[in-house]
Amino acid sequence: MSTEILEINPSNIDLVKIRKAAAAAIIKEGGLVAFPTETVYGLGADALNPLACAKIFEAKNRPLNDPLIVHIADKQDIFKVAKEIYKITLNLIF
């Protein structure tokens, strides 16, 4: 794994770097992307790609029994990431 740091000059924005930092291509290719949250930096990957998820566990030296958080863009996507969904949960979502 290698890290690439993209420096951004606020006085002269480089849109190529901004697009690269958006990381869609990296995630689609099974890579990892660091992103800021309110308190710490997060490490993101394609949650539907088992190899990408394994990279998160490896990079963070995270125990395999410590589950990852999955963010979804649309409420219908819950069916892609959950095996069992309680009826009360579906009532809250929909």
DSSP file (Angstrom, degrees, kcal/mol; ACC not computed):
  #  RESIDUE AA STRUCTURE BP1 BP2  ACC     N-H-->O    O-->H-N    N-H-->O    O-->H-N    TCO  KAPPA ALPHA  PHI   PSI    X-CA   Y-CA   Z-CA
    1    1 A M              0   0    0      0, 0.0     2,-0.3     0, 0.0    30,-0.0   0.000 360.0 360.0 360.0 137.9    0.0    0.0    0.0
    2    2 A S        -     0   0    0      2,-0.0     2,-0.4     0, 0.0     0, 0.0  -0.936 360.0-136.5-128.2 155.5    1.2    3.5   -0.8
    3    3 A T        -     0   0    0     -2,-0.3     2,-0.5     2,-0.0     0, 0.0  -0.902  10.4-161.3-111.3 136.0    0.0    6.9    0.2
    4    4 A E        -     0   0    0     -2,-0.4     2,-0.5     2,-0.0    -2,-0.0  -0.979   6.8-156.0-117.3 125.5   -0.3    9.8   -2.2
    5    5 A I        -     0   0    0     -2,-0.5     2,-0.7     2,-0.0    -2,-0.0  -0.888   3.3-160.4-102.9 125.0   -0.5   13.3   -0.7
    6    6 A L        -     0   0    0     -2,-0.5     2,-0.4    11,-0.1    -2,-0.0  -0.911   8.3-152.0-106.5 112.2   -2.1   16.0   -2.9
    7    7 A E        -     0   0    0     -2,-0.7     2,-0.5     2,-0.0    10,-0.1  -0.694   8.9-157.1 -85.8 133.7   -1.3   19.5   -1.8
    8    8 A I        -     0   0    0     -2,-0.4     5,-0.1     5,-0.1     3,-0.1  -0.944   7.9-149.7-114.7 127.2   -3.9   22.1   -2.7
    9    9 A N    >   -     0   0    0      3,-0.5     3,-1.6    -2,-0.5     5,-0.1  -0.857   6.8-154.3 -93.1 111.6   -3.1   25.8   -3.0
   10   10 A P  T 3  S+     0   0    0      0, 0.0     3,-0.4     0, 0.0    -1,-0.1   0.742  94.7  54.3 -60.0 -22.0   -6.2   27.7   -1.9
   11   11 A S  T 3  S+     0   0    0      1,-0.3     2,-0.2    -3,-0.1    -2,-0.0   0.661 120.8  28.6 -84.1 -16.9   -5.1   30.6   -4.1
   12   12 A N  S <  S-     0   0    0     -3,-1.6    -3,-0.5     2,-0.0    -1,-0.3  -0.630  83.0-157.0-145.7  79.5   -4.8   28.5   -7.2
   13   13 A I        -     0   0    0     -3,-0.4     2,-0.8    -2,-0.2     3,-0.1  -0.382   4.4-150.6 -66.7 128.4   -7.2   25.5   -7.1
   14   14 A D     >  -     0   0    0     -2,-0.2     4,-1.9     1,-0.2     3,-0.5  -0.875   5.2-164.7-100.5 104.0   -6.1   22.6   -9.3
   15   15 A L  H  > S+     0   0    0     -2,-0.8     4,-2.7     1,-0.2     5,-0.2   0.786  86.3  61.3 -63.6 -27.9   -9.3   20.9  -10.3
   16   16 A V  H  > S+     0   0    0      2,-0.2     4,-2.1     1,-0.2    -1,-0.2   0.930 107.3  44.6 -63.0 -43.5   -7.5   17.8  -11.4
   17   17 A K  H  > S+     0   0    0     -3,-0.5     4,-2.8     2,-0.2    -2,-0.2   0.892 111.5  53.4 -66.9 -39.0   -6.2   17.3   -7.9
   18   18 A I  H  X S+     0   0    0     -4,-1.9     4,-1.4     2,-0.2    -2,-0.2   0.933 110.1  47.2 -61.2 -46.0   -9.7   18.0   -6.5
   19   19 A R  H  X S+     0   0    0     -4,-2.7     4,-0.5     1,-0.2     5,-0.4   0.902 113.1  48.8 -63.3 -39.7  -11.2   15.3   -8.7
   20   20 A K  H >< S+     0   0    0     -4,-2.1     3,-1.4     1,-0.2     6,-0.2   0.910 108.3  53.7 -66.1 -40.7   -8.5   12.9   -7.8
   21   21 A A  H 3< S+     0   0    0     -4,-2.8    -1,-0.2     1,-0.3    -2,-0.2   0.781  92.5  72.1 -64.9 -25.7   -9.0   13.6   -4.1
   22   22 A A  H 3< S-     0   0    0     -4,-1.4    -1,-0.3    -5,-0.2    -2,-0.2   0.779  92.3-155.2 -61.8 -25.1  -12.7   12.9   -4.5
   23   23 A A    <X  +     0   0    0     -3,-1.4     4,-2.5    -4,-0.5     5,-0.3   0.505  48.0 134.5  72.6  10.6  -11.5    9.3   -4.8
   24   24 A A  H  > S+     0   0    0     -5,-0.4     4,-2.6     1,-0.2     5,-0.2   0.926  77.4  47.0 -58.4 -44.4  -14.2    7.7   -6.8
   25   25 A A  H  > S+     0   0    0      1,-0.2     4,-1.6     2,-0.2    -1,-0.2   0.901 111.3  51.6 -65.3 -40.0  -11.7    5.9   -9.1
   26   26 A I  H  4>S+     0   0    0     -6,-0.2     5,-3.0     2,-0.2    -1,-0.2   0.933 112.9  44.7 -62.3 -46.0   -9.6    4.8   -6.1
   27   27 A I  H ><5S+     0   0    0     -4,-2.5     3,-1.8     1,-0.2    19,-0.4   0.916 110.8  53.4 -65.6 -43.4  -12.6    3.3   -4.4
   28   28 A K  H 3<5S+     0   0    0     -4,-2.6    -1,-0.2     1,-0.3    -2,-0.2   0.811 107.0  53.6 -61.5 -29.2  -14.0    1.7   -7.5
   29   29 A E  T 3<5S-     0   0    0     -4,-1.6    -1,-0.3    -5,-0.2    -2,-0.2   0.357 126.4-100.0 -87.7   5.7  -10.6    0.0   -8.0
   30   30 A G  T < 5S+     0   0    0     -3,-1.8    -3,-0.2     1,-0.2    -2,-0.1   0.620  78.9 136.0  88.8  13.0  -10.7   -1.5   -4.5
   31   31 A G      < -     0   0    0     -5,-3.0    15,-0.4    -6,-0.2     2,-0.3  -0.278  52.3-111.3 -87.8 177.1   -8.4    1.1   -2.9
   32   32 A L        -     0   0    0     13,-0.1     2,-0.4    -2,-0.1    13,-0.2  -0.817  23.4-163.8-109.1 149.2   -8.7    2.9    0.4
   33   33 A V  E     -A   44   0A   0     11,-2.2    11,-3.6    -2,-0.3     2,-0.4  -0.999  11.3-143.0-134.2 131.6   -9.3    6.6    0.9
   34   34 A A  E     +A   43   0A   0     -2,-0.4     9,-0.2     9,-0.2     7,-0.0  -0.748  25.4 176.2 -90.9 141.1   -8.8    8.7    4.0
   35   35 A F  E     -A   42   0A   0      7,-2.1     7,-3.8    -2,-0.4     2,-0.2  -0.998  29.5-109.9-145.6 147.0  -11.4   11.4    4.8
   36   36 A P  E     -A   41   0A   0      0, 0.0     5,-0.2     0, 0.0     2,-0.2  -0.498  32.1-178.4 -77.6 144.6  -11.9   13.9    7.6
   37   37 A T        -     0   0    0      3,-2.2     0, 0.0    -2,-0.2     0, 0.0  -0.569  49.9 -79.9-120.5-169.1  -14.9   13.5   10.0
   38   38 A E  S    S+     0   0    0     -2,-0.2     3,-0.1     1,-0.1     0, 0.0   0.843 124.2   9.5 -63.7 -32.2  -15.9   15.7   12.9
   39   39 A T  S    S+     0   0    0      1,-0.3     2,-0.2     0, 0.0    -1,-0.1   0.746 129.3   5.8-120.5 -36.3  -13.3   14.2   15.3
   40   40 A V  S    S-     0   0    0     -5,-0.1    -3,-2.2     0, 0.0     2,-0.4  -0.808  78.8 -85.7-140.7 177.1  -10.9   11.9   13.4
   41   41 A Y  E     -A   36   0A   0     -2,-0.2     2,-0.2    -5,-0.2    -7,-0.0  -0.775  41.9-148.2 -89.3 139.1   -9.9   10.8    9.9
   42   42 A G  E     -A   35   0A   0     -7,-3.8    -7,-2.1    -2,-0.4     2,-0.5  -0.621   5.9-135.9-100.0 164.1  -11.9    7.9    8.6
   43   43 A L  E     -A   34   0A   0     -9,-0.2     2,-0.3    -2,-0.2    -9,-0.2  -0.985  27.5-167.8-122.0 120.0  -10.7    5.2    6.2
   44   44 A G  E     +A   33   0A   0    -11,-3.6   -11,-2.2    -2,-0.5     2,-0.3  -0.777  16.3 153.5-115.8 154.5  -13.1    4.4    3.4
   45   45 A A        -     0   0    0     -2,-0.3     2,-0.7   -13,-0.2   -13,-0.1  -0.934  56.6 -66.3-158.3 174.7  -13.5    1.7    0.8
   46   46 A D    >   -     0   0    0    -19,-0.4     3,-1.9   -15,-0.4     7,-0.3  -0.645  40.8-155.6 -72.9 111.5  -16.2   -0.1   -1.3
   47   47 A A  T 3  S+     0   0    0     -2,-0.7    -1,-0.2     1,-0.3    21,-0.1   0.679  91.7  57.0 -66.0 -17.2  -18.2   -1.9    1.3
   48   48 A L  T 3  S+     0   0    0      1,-0.1    -1,-0.3     4,-0.0    -2,-0.1   0.394  90.5  82.3 -93.8   3.0  -19.4   -4.4   -1.3
   49   49 A N    <>  -     0   0    0     -3,-1.9     4,-2.3     1,-0.2     3,-0.3  -0.904  63.2-163.4-109.7 104.6  -15.8   -5.4   -2.1
   50   50 A P  H  > S+     0   0    0      0, 0.0     4,-2.2     0, 0.0    -1,-0.2   0.846  90.4  52.3 -58.0 -35.8  -14.5   -8.0    0.4
   51   51 A L  H  > S+     0   0    0      2,-0.2     4,-1.5     1,-0.2    -2,-0.0   0.892 109.2  49.5 -68.2 -38.1  -10.8   -7.4   -0.6
   52   52 A A  H  > S+     0   0    0     -3,-0.3     4,-1.1     2,-0.2    -1,-0.2   0.912 111.3  49.1 -65.8 -41.9  -11.2   -3.6   -0.1
   53   53 A C  H  X S+     0   0    0     -4,-2.3     4,-1.7    -7,-0.3     3,-0.4   0.890 107.0  55.6 -64.3 -38.6  -12.7   -4.2    3.3
   54   54 A A  H  X S+     0   0    0     -4,-2.2     4,-2.3     1,-0.2    -1,-0.2   0.853 101.5  58.9 -61.7 -33.4   -9.9   -6.6    4.2
   55   55 A K  H  X S+     0   0    0     -4,-1.5     4,-3.0     2,-0.2    -1,-0.2   0.852 102.1  53.5 -64.8 -33.8   -7.5   -3.7    3.4
   56   56 A I  H  X S+     0   0    0     -4,-1.1     4,-2.3    -3,-0.4     6,-0.3   0.945 109.1  47.8 -65.2 -46.9   -9.1   -1.5    6.0
   57   57 A F  H  X>S+     0   0    0     -4,-1.7     5,-2.2     1,-0.2     4,-0.6   0.909 115.8  45.9 -58.9 -41.7   -8.7   -4.2    8.7
   58   58 A E  H ><5S+     0   0    0     -4,-2.3     3,-0.7     3,-0.2    -2,-0.2   0.938 112.5  48.6 -67.0 -47.7   -5.0   -4.6    7.6
   59   59 A A  H 3<5S+     0   0    0     -4,-3.0    -2,-0.2     1,-0.2    -1,-0.2   0.865 120.5  36.6 -63.0 -37.0   -4.2   -0.9    7.4
   60   60 A K  H 3<5S-     0   0    0     -4,-2.3    -1,-0.2    -5,-0.2    -2,-0.2   0.451 102.7-126.9 -94.3  -1.2   -5.7   -0.2   10.9
   61   61 A N  T <<5 +     0   0    0     -3,-0.7    -3,-0.2    -4,-0.6    -4,-0.1   0.919  50.8 173.3  51.8  43.5   -4.6   -3.5   12.4
   62   62 A R      < -     0   0    0     -5,-2.2    -1,-0.2    -6,-0.3    -2,-0.1  -0.650  36.9-109.9 -87.4 134.2   -8.2   -3.9   13.3
   63   63 A P    >   -     0   0    0      0, 0.0     3,-2.0     0, 0.0    -1,-0.1  -0.363  23.9-126.0 -61.0 141.4   -9.4   -7.1   14.9
   64   64 A L  T 3  S+     0   0    0      1,-0.3    -2,-0.0    -2,-0.0    -7,-0.0   0.691 108.8  60.4 -65.3 -17.8  -11.6   -9.1   12.5
   65   65 A N  T 3  S+     0   0    0      1,-0.1    -1,-0.3     2,-0.1    -3,-0.0   0.358  83.5  89.7 -91.0   7.2  -14.4   -9.2   15.1
   66   66 A D  S <  S-     0   0    0     -3,-2.0    -1,-0.1    -9,-0.0    -4,-0.0  -0.866  80.2-138.3-102.6  99.3  -14.6   -5.4   15.2
   67   67 A P        -     0   0    0      0, 0.0     2,-0.2     0, 0.0    -2,-0.1  -0.102   8.0-122.6 -65.1 155.1  -17.2   -4.6   12.5
   68   68 A L        -     0   0    0    -21,-0.1     2,-0.4     1,-0.0   -15,-0.0  -0.617  21.8-117.4 -90.2 153.1  -17.0   -1.8   10.0
   69   69 A I        -     0   0    0     -2,-0.2     2,-0.5     2,-0.0    -1,-0.0  -0.764  26.9-154.5 -87.5 136.0  -19.6    1.0    9.7
   70   70 A V        -     0   0    0     -2,-0.4     2,-0.4   -23,-0.0    11,-0.0  -0.962   3.2-159.4-115.9 125.9  -21.2    1.1    6.2
   71   71 A H        -     0   0    0     -2,-0.5     2,-0.3     2,-0.0   -24,-0.2  -0.858  10.1-161.8-100.3 137.1  -22.7    4.3    4.9
   72   72 A I        -     0   0    0     -2,-0.4     3,-0.1     1,-0.1     6,-0.0  -0.903  18.4-148.4-121.0 150.8  -25.3    4.0    2.1
   73   73 A A  S    S+     0   0    0     -2,-0.3     2,-0.4     1,-0.2    -1,-0.1   0.790  84.8  30.6 -85.8 -30.0  -26.5    6.7   -0.3
   74   74 A D  S >  S-     0   0    0      1,-0.1     3,-2.1     0, 0.0     4,-0.3  -0.982  76.4-125.5-134.3 141.9  -30.1    5.4   -0.7
   75   75 A K  G >  S+     0   0    0     -2,-0.4     3,-1.4     1,-0.3     4,-0.2   0.783 109.6  63.9 -59.6 -26.6  -32.3    3.6    1.7
   76   76 A Q  G >  S+     0   0    0      1,-0.2     3,-1.4     2,-0.1    -1,-0.3   0.758  87.4  73.0 -66.1 -23.1  -32.9    0.8   -0.8
   77   77 A D  G X> S+     0   0    0     -3,-2.1     3,-1.6     1,-0.3     4,-0.8   0.638  73.2  83.3 -67.7 -13.0  -29.2    0.0   -0.6
   78   78 A I  H X> S+     0   0    0     -3,-1.4     4,-1.6    -4,-0.3     3,-0.6   0.835  83.4  60.8 -59.6 -29.8  -29.7   -1.5    2.8
   79   79 A F  H <4 S+     0   0    0     -3,-1.4    -1,-0.3     1,-0.2    -2,-0.2   0.691 100.3  55.6 -71.4 -17.2  -30.8   -4.7    1.1
   80   80 A K  H <4 S+     0   0    0     -3,-1.6    -1,-0.2    -4,-0.2    -2,-0.2   0.721 118.0  31.3 -82.3 -23.0  -27.3   -4.9   -0.5
   81   81 A V  H << S+     0   0    0     -4,-0.8     2,-0.4    -3,-0.6    -2,-0.2   0.526 108.1  68.1-116.5  -8.0  -25.5   -4.8    2.8
   82   82 A A     <  -     0   0    0     -4,-1.6     3,-0.1    -5,-0.2    -1,-0.1  -0.949  47.6-169.3-121.4 134.6  -27.7   -6.5    5.3
   83   83 A K  S    S+     0   0    0     -2,-0.4     2,-0.4     1,-0.3    -1,-0.1   0.886  83.9  27.4 -81.4 -43.1  -28.7  -10.1    5.5
   84   84 A E        -     0   0    0      2,-0.0     2,-0.4     0, 0.0    -1,-0.3  -0.977  65.3-177.2-125.5 132.0  -31.4   -9.7    8.2
   85   85 A I        -     0   0    0     -2,-0.4     5,-0.0    -3,-0.1    -3,-0.0  -0.982  25.2-128.9-130.8 120.3  -33.4   -6.6    8.7
   86   86 A Y     >  -     0   0    0     -2,-0.4     4,-2.0     1,-0.1     3,-0.4  -0.337  20.3-121.9 -65.1 147.2  -36.0   -6.4   11.5
   87   87 A K  H  > S+     0   0    0      1,-0.2     4,-2.4     2,-0.2     5,-0.2   0.887 113.9  55.5 -57.4 -40.7  -39.5   -5.2   10.6
   88   88 A I  H  > S+     0   0    0      1,-0.2     4,-1.8     2,-0.2    -1,-0.2   0.863 105.7  52.9 -62.0 -34.4  -39.2   -2.3   13.0
   89   89 A T  H  > S+     0   0    0     -3,-0.4     4,-2.3     2,-0.2    -1,-0.2   0.937 108.7  48.5 -65.3 -46.2  -36.1   -1.2   11.3
   90   90 A L  H  X S+     0   0    0     -4,-2.0     4,-2.9     1,-0.2    -2,-0.2   0.877 108.9  54.4 -61.8 -37.3  -37.8   -1.2    7.9
   91   91 A N  H  < S+     0   0    0     -4,-2.4    -1,-0.2     1,-0.2    -2,-0.2   0.887 110.3  46.5 -63.0 -38.4  -40.7    0.7    9.4
   92   92 A L  H  < S+     0   0    0     -4,-1.8    -2,-0.2     2,-0.2    -1,-0.2   0.880 116.7  44.0 -70.1 -38.3  -38.2    3.4   10.6
   93   93 A I  H  <        0   0    0     -4,-2.3    -2,-0.2     1,-0.2    -3,-0.2   0.925 360.0 360.0 -73.3 -45.5  -36.4    3.6    7.3
   94   94 A F     <        0   0    0     -4,-2.9    -2,-0.2    -5,-0.2    -1,-0.2   0.423 360.0 360.0-102.7 360.0  -39.3    3.6    5.0
